Amino acid sequence: MRSTILAVVPLILLLSACGESSNASERLRVMVTNDDGFSAPGIAAMVDKLVSNASLDVKVFAPETNSSGSGDTISTDTVVTVRQTTTASGYPATAVRKTAADSSLFGILEGLTEKPDLVVSGVNDGQNIGEVVYGPGLVNSGTVGAAIWAARFGIPAIAVSQGSQSTSFAEPANYVAELVERFRTDAAFRQLMQSGNAPGRALVLNVNFPTCKTGTTRGVRVVPLGRSVNPVRYSLQSDDGTKQTYMLETTTSSLFASDCTSALSGPTTDIEAMNNGFASVTPLGTDATLAGDLGRFKSLER
C-alpha cells in the first residue's frame, strides 16, 4: 500500500467535511500510549514515525508490563507508580505500573505539564475489532480503553492495531502518522475529532490494519463495528409435552482472519473489512449515551 493513502483512498463519511487549514507552523503535543507495554515493538514503531515529524512534541506514557484486555479499567485502590525508561528503540518513556487506561490518565492528569492535543494508542499487536472493542464488559480492548479515557477528557485519540502474527508495524504507523499530520494542519478535521458524543468529550478513531500472508492491504474503509456472532433463530430441539428445549442458531465470522486476495469490494463492518484485506477506521464515542438526542426525551422528566 502506498504511504500516501490519505490522498488516494477517501475516508468517506468521516473526512468529507475537512479541508480548511490551520496554522501549519503550530507544534502539536502528542501523547503515545499502548496496552502491550512500553517496550513492545509496536509502540516503538509508532513513536519512531511520529518523532520524525519535527512539528510534533511526542511524550510516551505506557504500562510497565503487558496489560492487554484491560479495557478502560482504572486503578482506584493504590497510587500509580512510575519509572523512567525508554521504548525498544531508545526513545524516552514513562512506564506506569498498572493498566493501559492508568497510563493514559496519569499522563493527562499528572505526568504532563500541559495536556496533549492528541493521544495515539498503539500500534497494538493484534486487531481490535468487533466484540474485542465493545463486548460483555463494554470496553474490552486496552488499546481502545486508553484512547477512550483521553476522549472523556476532551482530547481526541487514535487507537491503532495491526493484525495478528505480524512482523512489521510500519504500515499502520505510517498511516496514523499521516492522520496526526492532518490533525495538526487541517482545522476542519481537528474540529471533527473534537466533537464527541457529549459536551466536553472528543472522538476516538479505531484503526486496524490486516496482516496479509499473501497480497497487500487493499485500502482503508470507514465502517462501523461488527459482531462475529449474530443470532438468526431458535430451533426446537425437543418437546416432551411439558417442556420445550430450544437452541439458538447463529452465523459466525472470524475476528482473526485476513484474506488480502479477496474480491469483495464493499465491506460493511470492521470485521468484514479485515477479513477481506481492508484496513478499517471506526469512529467511536466515549460511552453509549446518545447525548445529541437527550432533548428529544425531555417530556419524560418530572
C-alpha positions, -999 to +999 in steps of 0.1 A: +000+000+000+012+035-008+023+056+022+002+084+008-030+065+013-049+096+026-045+111-009-057+080-028-083+064-005-110+089+006-122+084+042-158+088+032-184+097+059-156+109+082-133+133+064-156+147+037-161+179+056-124+185+061-102+208+041-098+241+060-062+246+070-049+256+104-016+272+113+009+246+098+037+261+119+019+251+151+037+225+172+014+196+182+016+179+216+011+141+211+010+116+239+016+080+229+005+050+249-005+013+244-015-018+263+013-041+252+038-023+275+064+004+269+090-019+255+067-035+228+078-032+192+045-017+180+048+014+202+084+018+192+074+018+155+047+044+162+069+066+182+098+065+158+075+075+129+059+104+149+092+118+161+105+120+126+080+149+122+097+180+136+063+197+142+053+172+169+062+172+206+059+135+215+057+121+250+053+084+259+033+070+289+027+033+287+022+003+310+053-012+327+041-047+317+016-061+292-020-051+301-038-064+271-075-069+276-077-044+305-103-023+286-109+011+302-103-002+337-085+022+361-069+016+395-085+034+424-071+014+453-034+022+451-012+051+439+000+046+404+038+042+404+061+051+375+096+049+364+116+065+337+128+042+309+129+041+271+110+023+243+126-006+225+141+019+200+155+041+228+130+070+229+123+083+265+092+069+281+074+068+314+063+033+325+032+031+346+027+001+369-009-006+361-033-007+331-033+010+297-061+033+309-040+042+340-011+051+317-033+074+297-048+090+327-015+095+345+000+112+315-030+135+311-037+144+347-002+143+363+027+134+341+025+162+315+027+199+323+002+206+295-025+183+283-018+168+249-036+179+218-039+143+207-034+108+221-022+079+200-026+044+215-007+016+197+004+001+175-012-029+192+000-064+183-034-080+173-065-065+158-091-048+180-124-052+161-160-062+168-166-076+203-129-072+211-136-034+212-171-035+229-182-068+243-197-082+275-175-059+296-183-029+274-147-018+266-125-049+263-095-036+244-068-019+265-056-001+234-091+014+228-096+019+266-066+041+269-079+062+239-114+063+253-101+079+286-084+106+266-116+114+247-135+116+280-113+145+289-119+162+256-087+150+240-091+134+205-074+100+203-064+074+177-063+037+187-043+017+162-037-020+158-020-045+134-035-079+127-021-110+145+012-126+136+027-095+121+065-090+119+062-053+110+041-024+123+053+001+097+021+002+076-003+013+104+024+035+119+028+053+086-009+057+081-016+070+116+014+094+113-005+109+082-037+112+103-017+130+130-002+155+105-037+160+090-050+167+125-022+193+130-027+211+097-064+207+089-086+228+112-119+211+100-105+176+107-094+187+141-128+202+149-144+170+137-123+149+161-130+173+190-168+169+185-176+140+208-209+124+216-214+147+247-202+181+258-166+182+267-159+148+250-139+140+219-138+112+194-117+081+191-107+067+157-102+029+159-078+019+132-069-017+123-046-030+096-047-066+083-017-089+083-015-102+047+000-136+043-004-131+005-012-099-013-012-065+003-037-043+022-065-034-003-073+000+010-088+018+040-126+018+047-146+038+072-170+012+087-190+006+119-181-021+144-193-055+136-202-086+156-186-120+150-216-139+163-250-129+151-283-145+162-305-159+135-333-181+150-342-205+178-347-241+167-367-266+186-345-295+199-370-315+220-406-314+233-418-339+259-452-323+262-445-302+292-411-287+284-396-274+252-359-271+246-345-246+220-311-240+206-300-205+194-287-207+158-261-181+148-239-171+120-202-165+128-173-146+114-137-149+124-121-120+143-087-130+133-088-138+095-075-116+067-077-125+030-059-098+011-066-116-022-104-113-016-126-098-044-152-083-020-154-046-027-177-031-001-172-042+034-200-031+058-183-037+092-148-036+106-148-074+108-158-078+072-132-052+062-103-070+080-115-105+068-113-092+032-079-075+033-090-039+040-078-017+069-107-003+089-114+030+105-143+033+130-152+065+149-161+058+185-178+078+212-169+077+249-199+058+260-233+045+249-252+078+256-269+095+226-262+129+240-274+147+209-308+131+213-313+139+250-335+169+242-360+147+224-368+129+256-373+159+279-410+151+281-401+121+303-388+144+331-409+151+362 
